[in-house]
Amino acid sequence: MYEAHAVLQQLRRAQPLGTLGARSGVVDAARGTGRPVVVDLPRPGPEGPGEGSRAVLADADLALLVVPARLRAASAARLLVTAEGTPWSAARLVVRTCPGGLRADDVADVVGCPVVGELPHERAVMGRGERGEPPGAGPRSALGALARQVLEEVVR
């Protein structure tokens, strides 16, 4: 069983996660333990990823871009990964499936990146969240299975 040592996350409307040096220091310290480190980067604005996101992506062993299985989302992701000088050019995709949406291979074709895995819609996630249970805690959880699949990809 793999265990992520640290998870850094930034809310969309929150202030940036400290200075670039502080963020890099946290990531470096967590990586020093030899365990995987997960960094949830904010969605880039119109000017593209900020300096902090670029620094984290430059050091990443694996960059995942979660893309809903919709044409508009896939098209936006394509713009992100094909922009000049983008740190997302080597990203792989996690396709968040939805009823009536595109297939994962269609999303990969639109974006131009390979798919690592799919995250299907789970109706029970909301109920578990309301009870304070973490997502992916169940042995058959789609999120848990995807996390194991991604971790296998990292250790290759």
C-alpha positions as CSV (number, residue, x, y, z in Angstrom):
1,M,0.0,0.0,0.0
2,Y,1.3,3.4,-0.9
3,E,0.9,6.4,1.2
4,A,1.3,10.0,0.1
5,H,3.4,11.9,2.6
6,A,2.1,15.3,2.0
7,V,-0.8,16.9,0.1
8,L,-0.6,20.6,-0.7
9,Q,-3.7,22.3,-1.9
10,Q,-4.8,25.8,-2.7
11,L,-8.4,26.9,-2.9
12,R,-9.4,28.7,-6.1
13,R,-10.2,32.0,-4.4
14,A,-7.6,31.8,-1.6
15,Q,-4.4,33.7,-1.4
16,P,-1.4,31.9,-3.0
17,L,0.3,29.2,-0.9
18,G,3.0,31.3,0.6
19,T,6.0,32.5,-1.3
20,L,7.6,30.5,-4.1
21,G,10.5,29.7,-1.7
22,A,8.2,28.6,1.1
23,R,6.2,26.3,-1.3
24,S,9.4,24.9,-2.8
25,G,10.8,24.2,0.7
26,V,7.7,22.3,1.7
27,V,7.7,20.2,-1.5
28,D,11.4,19.5,-1.1
29,A,11.1,18.5,2.5
30,A,8.2,16.2,1.7
31,R,10.0,14.7,-1.2
32,G,13.0,14.0,1.0
33,T,11.1,11.4,2.9
34,G,11.0,9.2,-0.2
35,R,7.2,9.1,-0.3
36,P,5.0,10.5,-3.1
37,V,4.0,14.1,-2.7
38,V,0.7,15.3,-4.1
39,V,0.4,19.0,-5.0
40,D,-3.0,20.3,-6.1
41,L,-2.3,23.4,-8.2
42,P,-4.8,26.1,-8.8
43,R,-6.4,26.5,-12.2
44,P,-4.3,28.9,-14.2
45,G,-5.7,32.3,-15.0
46,P,-5.6,34.0,-18.5
47,E,-1.9,34.7,-18.2
48,G,-1.2,31.0,-17.6
49,P,0.4,29.2,-14.6
50,G,2.1,31.3,-12.1
51,E,5.7,31.1,-11.1
52,G,5.0,28.8,-8.2
53,S,3.0,26.4,-10.3
54,R,5.7,26.4,-13.0
55,A,8.4,25.6,-10.3
56,V,6.4,22.7,-8.9
57,L,5.6,21.3,-12.4
58,A,9.3,21.6,-13.4
59,D,10.2,19.2,-10.6
60,A,7.3,16.9,-10.8
61,D,7.8,13.2,-11.7
62,L,4.2,13.1,-13.0
63,A,1.8,16.0,-13.8
64,L,-1.9,15.1,-14.0
65,L,-4.5,17.2,-15.4
66,V,-8.1,16.4,-14.4
67,V,-10.4,17.0,-17.3
68,P,-14.2,16.5,-17.3
69,A,-15.4,14.4,-20.2
70,R,-16.9,17.4,-22.0
71,L,-15.8,19.0,-25.3
72,R,-15.5,22.5,-23.8
73,A,-13.3,21.2,-20.9
74,A,-11.2,19.1,-23.3
75,S,-10.7,22.1,-25.6
76,A,-9.7,24.3,-22.7
77,A,-7.2,21.6,-21.5
78,R,-5.7,21.5,-25.1
79,L,-5.1,25.2,-25.0
80,L,-3.4,24.8,-21.6
81,V,-1.0,22.0,-22.7
82,T,-0.2,23.5,-26.1
83,A,0.5,27.1,-25.1
84,E,4.0,28.3,-25.8
85,G,6.4,27.6,-22.9
86,T,3.7,25.8,-20.9
87,P,4.8,23.5,-18.0
88,W,1.8,21.3,-18.7
89,S,3.1,20.0,-22.1
90,A,4.1,16.6,-20.6
91,A,1.0,16.2,-18.5
92,R,-1.1,13.1,-18.5
93,L,-4.9,13.1,-18.1
94,V,-7.4,11.9,-15.5
95,V,-10.7,12.0,-17.2
96,R,-13.7,12.7,-15.0
97,T,-16.4,10.8,-16.7
98,C,-20.0,12.1,-16.7
99,P,-23.3,10.8,-18.1
100,G,-23.6,11.7,-21.8
101,G,-20.0,12.9,-21.9
102,L,-17.1,12.1,-24.2
103,R,-15.2,8.8,-23.9
104,A,-11.8,8.9,-22.3
105,D,-10.0,8.2,-25.6
106,D,-12.0,11.1,-27.2
107,V,-10.8,13.4,-24.5
108,A,-7.2,12.2,-25.1
109,D,-7.6,12.9,-28.8
110,V,-8.9,16.4,-28.2
111,V,-6.3,17.3,-25.6
112,G,-3.4,15.5,-27.2
113,C,-2.2,13.8,-24.0
114,P,-2.4,10.2,-22.8
115,V,-4.9,9.1,-20.2
116,V,-3.7,7.6,-17.0
117,G,-7.1,6.8,-15.7
118,E,-10.8,7.6,-15.4
119,L,-12.7,8.9,-12.5
120,P,-16.3,7.9,-12.7
121,H,-19.1,9.8,-11.1
122,E,-19.8,8.4,-7.6
123,R,-23.2,9.3,-6.2
124,A,-22.2,8.2,-2.7
125,V,-19.3,10.7,-2.4
126,M,-21.6,13.5,-1.4
127,G,-23.2,11.5,1.4
128,R,-19.8,10.3,2.7
129,G,-18.6,13.9,2.7
130,E,-21.7,15.0,4.7
131,R,-20.8,12.3,7.3
132,G,-17.2,13.5,7.5
133,E,-15.8,10.4,5.8
134,P,-12.9,10.9,3.5
135,P,-13.3,10.3,-0.3
136,G,-11.9,7.0,-1.5
137,A,-12.0,5.4,1.9
138,G,-14.0,2.4,0.8
139,P,-12.2,-0.7,-0.6
140,R,-14.2,-0.5,-3.9
141,S,-14.1,3.3,-4.2
142,A,-13.4,4.5,-7.8
143,L,-11.2,7.3,-6.3
144,G,-9.2,4.8,-4.3
145,A,-8.7,2.6,-7.3
146,L,-7.6,5.6,-9.4
147,A,-5.2,6.7,-6.7
148,R,-3.6,3.3,-6.6
149,Q,-3.3,3.3,-10.4
150,V,-1.7,6.7,-10.4
151,L,0.8,5.7,-7.7
152,E,1.7,2.6,-9.8
153,E,2.4,5.0,-12.7
154,V,4.7,7.2,-10.5
155,V,6.8,4.2,-9.3
156,R,7.5,2.9,-12.8
